[in-house]
Amino acid sequence: MTLFAGVTVLLAQFCLPIDLASLSKRFNADGVVVLRGFVALERVGQIRKAAMDAVVQRIPPFELEAELGYPGAPASTADVGGGTIRRLRNMAGRDPIFAEWAGDIKLLTIISCLLNTPQITLTQAHHNSLMSKQPSFSSDTRWHRDVRYWHFSRPELVSAWLALGDETTENGGLGFVPGSHRVDFPSDAYDENEFLMADHAEAAPWVALAQFPALVAGDVVLFDARTFHAASRNRTAQTKYSLVYSYHTSSNTPLAGTRSSSQAGLVFELASAAVIA
């Protein structure tokens, strides 16, 4: 299945062996849920191979660690390791195998439940990325929520993070602050780059609640774009790869003139919504 911007993909209703009501309740409470073994290992292997090939090919667009300059990254692109790729962008359009995962009916059935709609759009302007953490030149990403950088009519987006291998605190696995999607911190709790300051009086009690779930290949993490998350650099000898997409209700449009509106989304419509009353 190859998807193109502006195309609506119609999806048949799918029955999941998952208690959607319980999952939705957990997601609403914590802003994050982990789906263990959600993707078959054979399929993960195929996605991982295509992903690693894409990294080797270095086809733009991509983002370098040195371009962001987070702690641990090379100081400039001219330094040793300056060409280290942090993420490949536009993954859904790079290869049918990535498009197929973006439109996976099991995944979209759950997201339909979480967003309470049969009409779902994948934003191609944000995430839509292969995230890589390489051993020598990866960096730390401090506590942040994605909606501080994204601009939509409503801050209601769900990201799907697919682990393509083991993810731990040692190799830069994501950590989350459960329930933080329901909290507003004052403006002085953020630094000049809009990262949450973990030692701020109001933020510190929340950051102390952070959890870093250990993932294996095929696990999927769904998290609200308002949930604070962070990750350390990779301190192991193996590169970590993850594929992440973000979805929103099709009626939740990006604001004109912002990066969020710079690319048309991929629209999916389920035959009927997996809505939880």
Summary of the structure (lengths in Angstrom):
residues: 277
radius of gyration: 18.0
end to end distance: 32.3
largest distance: 55.2
contacts: 890
relative contact order: 0.25
helix: 25%
strand: 24%
